[in-house]
Amino acid sequence: MKNKENSLRDFYILWSTQGLSQLGSSMTAFALTLWLYQKTGSALSTAALTICTYAPYVLMSIFAGALTDRLNKKKTMLVCDLLAALCTLAVFMLYRTQQLALWHLYAVNAISGLMNTVQQPASEVTLTLIVPKEQYQKVSGLNNLSRSLISVLNPLIASAVYAAAGLETVIAIDLFSFLTAFGALAFLIEIDEPGRSHNENALNMIKEGLSFLRKTPMILNLILFLAGVNLISSAFNAALPGYVIPNPKGGTGVYGIMTSASGAAMVLGSLLVTMMPKPKDRVRAVFVTMAVSLGSENYILAFSREPFIWVIAQIIGWILVPVMSTNLEVILRNEIPVELQGRVYACRNSLQFFTIPVGLFCGGWMVDQVCEPFMKNHGESEILKMLFGTGKGSGAAMMMFMLGIAGTLLCILMGNRLKKYHYHEQ
């Protein structure tokens, strides 16, 4: 019989190499954000990069899940990763020939998002297939640790490499990390898959995924709650560059430090969740952690003027995110039959993540078209100056305050719905 560590061999290989590839991709995304903001100075134009990534993801996820349950998971992941890497290579060539334009980035991000639409549910099901059930909490914690480390390292490394060697070098590192992950998955990982019905109607599979969610109101309400969380947090992400970069005490360097601070907080949270015992109620754990995050960071940023305080706000806002994510993942893996996971995860993705491009657009548009013009015209008011400061960036501070109110209201409204559900593992 395999011991616990040997039983996780494939997971450790997949986790480490895919994490390296995700770090490379995140570095490229961060460097492109810096490049684009320096060219346009617009919060909305930079937010549009992520919008183009998420739009096909949320629109097509519900169909991709049915496709995932019918196809070989390993081959699906390899093909999707390869096509996404070709998109990155296209950016590299366009930049080298000085032909890179805004629409190129939007188109490439849309294609990459479409690939991720299929790859992500295949990856989720793969983890269920290669990980023993008793290791779900540990594995979920390690996945959050990987994502958190990427959040810490990618802005620091990307900023340094971008400043010292340019965008080309950042993209070259991304492509090298892809080759490492692709080779490991192709030659070192074996996945024993359950039988697949290739003749099963795709529309019927989609209906089965939606039907499962309707029959499981606990999971459906958790997904709806997190859709609201994603709306607020994505609007926050769109507003943050416009808050930090033009601030006299900010700039791209401070923006990178703040992004790393949120990642560092998630590293601590991920380490915590790998060591902590099972909570008495995982549903309550999901709600309480997000209530703390939404009810703190936005208000602190809105009313503070010092980068040190901004960093503290980031830590408070993000340290509990891995705790939420781990508890949600354990609920989903335990409650959804493995043969349905692809289609149910895909339905979850459409419902939970469709608010991200909406939030990014609304956040960028509100900063550029509403809040900044309002503060420019009325910012001489003593109350407004005291609350949000002056100059470019004060409108983004006002936006942070509005997001704080929205987060508070979301937790009050959804708290009443979630308190009747409890999840106690046997």
N, C-alpha and C positions, 0 to 999 in steps of 0.2 A: 504493500500500500504506500502511496506517495505521502511524504510528510507535507506539512502546510506550505513550506517555502518552495518545495519542488512543484507543488500543485499550482503555484503562482508563477512558474518560470515564463510561460508564454505571455502572461500579463506584464511582467516586469520588462521583457524585451519590447513589447508593443508600447507600453507606457513611456519608457525612456526615449525610444526613437521617435515616436509620434510627438512626444513633448518637445524634442529638439526641432522637429520640422515646424511645429506650431510656433516655437520661439522665432525661427527664421521668418515665417509668414507675418508674425506680429511686428517684427522689426521693420519689414518692408512697409506694412500698413502705417506704422508710426512715422517713418521717414517721409512717406508720401503725404501724410497729413501736414507735416512741417513744410514740405515743399509747396504744397497747395495753398496753405494759409499765407505763406510769405508772398506768393504770387497774387492772391486775391484779397486777403484781409477780411474775408467773409466767413462768419460762423456757419451760414447755411451751405456754402459751397463745400466746406470740409465735411459737414455732416452728410452731405449728399453722397460721399464716398461709401459710407456705411449703409445709407439708405439703399443704394444700388446693390449692395451685398445681400441685404436682408429681404428686399422686395421679392425676388424670385424664390427665396428660401421659404417665406411664409405663404406665398401664393401656390407653390408647387409641392410643398411638404406632404400634403394630404394624399397626393398621387404617388409620391416617392416612397411612402411607407408601404403601400401595396406592392410596389415594384421590388422593394427590399426584401419582403417576405417570400418573393418568388425566385430571387436570384441568389447566386453564390455570394456570400458576404465578403469573402476575401477578394475575389475578382472585382466585385463592385467597388471596394475601397481602393484597390490598385488603379483601376481605370479613372475614378474620380480624382484621385491625387495626381495622376499623370496629366490630366487635362487642366487642372488648376495650375500645375507647375508650368505648363506651356503658356498659360496666360501671363504668368510672372515673367517668363522669358520674353514674351512679346513686349512687355513694358520696358524690360532691359534694352532690347534692340531699338525701340522707339526713342528712348532717352539718349542712347549713344549716338543716334543719328540726328539728334536735336529736333525730332518731330513729335515728341510727346505733347499731347494736348489734353484739355480737360475731358473731352468726350471719350478719349481713349481710356482714361482711368475709370470712368463710369461704366463703359462697356465691359472692360476686363473684370471689374468688380462684380458686375451682374452675372457674367459667365462663371466666375469663381463661386459666387453664391449659389448658382444652380447646381454646381458640382457638390457643394457642401450639403445641399438639400437631400441628395441621395446618399452621400457618404456618412452623414451623421447618424441616421437611424441604423444603418448597417454596422457602424462602430458600436452603438449602444447594445445591439443584440449580440455582437461578437463578445463583448465583455461578459454578458450574462452566460454565454456558452463556455467561456474558458475559465471562469472564476467560480469556485465553490460557494454555495449559498452562505455559509457561515463567515465568509470573508467579504461580504458585500459592504459592510460599514468601513472596513479597513481600505478596501479598494476605492470606494467613493471618496474617502478622505485623501488618499494618495492622488486621485484625479484632481481634486480641488487644490492639493498642494502643487501639482504640476502647473495648473492654470494660474495659481497665485505667483509662483516663481517666475513664470513668463511675464506676468504683469509688472513684477519688480524689475526684471532684467531687461525686458525689451526696450523701454524708453531710455534707460541708461546706456545700453550698448548701442542702440540705434542712434541716439543723439550724438554719442562720441564718434561712432564710425561715420555718420553723415557729415559731421563737422570736419573730421580729419581727412576722409577719403571720398566723400560724396555718395550720391544715391546708387551709383553703379556697384560699389563695393557692398552696400547693404543688400542689394538684390542678389549679388553673387553668393553671399553667405546663405541667403534663403534657399537658393537652388542647391547648394551643397548639402544643407540639412535635409532637403527633400530626398536627394539621392540616398542618403543614409537610411531614412525611414522606409523608403520604397524597397530597398534591398532587404532590410530586416523582415518586413512583412512578406515579401515574395519568397524568401528562401529559408526563414527561420521559424515561421509561425504555421502551425497546423490547426485547423478549426474543424471540429466534428459537428456538422450541422444536422438539425432534424430534417425529416423528409419534407420536401416542398412540392406543392401542387402547382405545376406549371400551367395547367389548364384552367385554374380557378379564375373566375371573372374578376377583373381589377375593381370594377365598381362595387361588386359585392364585398370585396375585401375592405374597401373604404367604409362601406356601410357598417361592417362588423366593428371596425375601429371606433366609429362614432357611437355605435350602439353600446359598446363596452363602457364608454365614458358616461353615456346617459344612465346606464344601469349602476354606475359607481359614483354617486354624487359627491362623496368625500374627495375623490381625485379630481373630479370636474371643478369643484369649488376651489380647491387648491390651485388648479391651473388658472382659473379666472382671477384669483387674487394675485398670482404672480404675473399675469398679463398686465394688471394695473401697476404693479411694482416696476415692470419693464418699461411701461409708458413713461413713468416719472424718471426712472434712472437714465433712460436714453435721452430724454429732454435735458437732463442734467449734463450728460456727456457732450451734447451739442453746445450747451451754454458755457461749459468750463473753459475751452480755449479762449472764447471771447471775454471771459472774466479774468483770466490769469495773464495771457500774453500781452495785452495792451496796458496792463496795470503798471504804474511807475516802479512798483516793488516786485513785479512779476517778470515776464519774458519767457522765451522758449525753454531756458534752463530750469526755471522754477516750475514750469508746466511739466517737464520731464520728472522732476523730483516729486511733484504731487502725484503723478501717475504711478511712480514707483512706490510711494507711500501707501497707496491703496493696495498695491500688490503685496507689499511687506505685511500689511495688516492681514491679508488673506492667507499668507504663509503661516502666520501665527495661528489664525483660526483653523487652518487645515491641520497643523500639527496638533492642535487641541482636540480636534474631532477624531483623529486617529487613536488618541489615548483615552478619550472619555468613555464611560459606560453608556449603554443604551439609555436614551431618555425614557421616562415613564410614558410620555405621550409625544409621538413624533409630529403630529399635526400641530399641537400647541408649540412645539419647538420651531416649526416653520413660521408660524404667525408672529411669535414673540420676537424672534431675531429680526424680522423685517420691520416690525413696529419700532424697534430701537434704532435701526439704521435710518429709516425714513423720517423719524421724529427728531433727528439730531443734526446730521451733516449739513443739510440745506440751510437751516437757520443759522448755524455757526458761520458758514461761508458768506451768507448774505450780509451779516452785520460786522464782520471782522475785516481788518485792513492789513494784517501782518501775515507773511508767508508761514511763519512758525505755527500760527493758529490754524491756517489752512491745512497744513500737514496733519495736525492733531484731528481736525474734522474728518479728513480722509480716513484716518485710522479708525476712528469711532464708527464711521459709516460703513466700512468694509470688513471689519474683523469678524463679524458674525455671518457674513454671506456664505462661507464654506459650511458652517453649521446648518444653515437653512438648506443648502444644496444637497448635502449628504443625507439629511433626513428625508428629503423629497425623493432622492434616488433610491433609497432603501425601500420606501413605500411602493414606488413604481415597480421595482424589480421583484418584490415579493407578491404584489397583487395582480400583476399582468402576466398571464400565461406566456411562456417563451414563444410559442407559435404565433401569438398575436402581437408581440412586442413591436415589431417593425411598423405595422399599420397604426397601432395605438400611439407609439412615440411620435409618429409623423403627424397624427391628428393633434397630439399635444403641442407639437412644434408650431403648427398653424395657429392654434388658439392662443398659446402662451407668448409667442414671439411676434405675432403680427403687429403688436403695439410698438415694437422697436423702431421700424422705419417711420411710423406715425409720430412717435415721440421725437425722433431725431429731426424730422422736418419741422414739427411744431416748435421745438426748442430753438432751432437755428432761425426760423422765421420770426419768432417772437423777439429774440434778441436783436436781430438786424432791423426789423420793420416796426416793432412796437416799443419795446423797452428802451433801447438806446435812443431813438428819436424822442421818446417821452422825457427821458432824463436830460437830453440836450436842451429841450424847450422849457422844462420846468425844474431842472436840477438845482436852481439857485434857491429853492425853498429850503429853509433851515432844517425842517423835519426830514426832507428827502436827503439832504447832504449828510445829516447825522446818521440816517439809516443805511444809505447805500453808497456814500461817497460822491465824488465828482469825476467828470471826464469820461473818456471811453472805458468801458468796463463796468460803470455804475449801473447801466441798464441790465447787464448780465447778473449783477448782484440783486437787482429787483426780481429778476427771473428766478433766482435761487430761493428767494423768499416765497414767491408764488408756488414753487414746487414743494416747499416745506408744508405749506397749507394743504396742497393737494394730497401729499403723503399722509398727513394726519387724518384728513377726511376719509381716505381710502381704508386706513386701518380701523377707524371707528365703524365704518359701514360693513366691511368684510369681517370684522371681528365678531359681529353678532351672528353671521352665517357660519363661521368656522367653529365657534365654541361648542356646537352640538355634535361635532365629529371628534372621535378619539381613535388613536391607533396604538394599540398595545401589542407588541410582538409576543408570540408564544415562547 
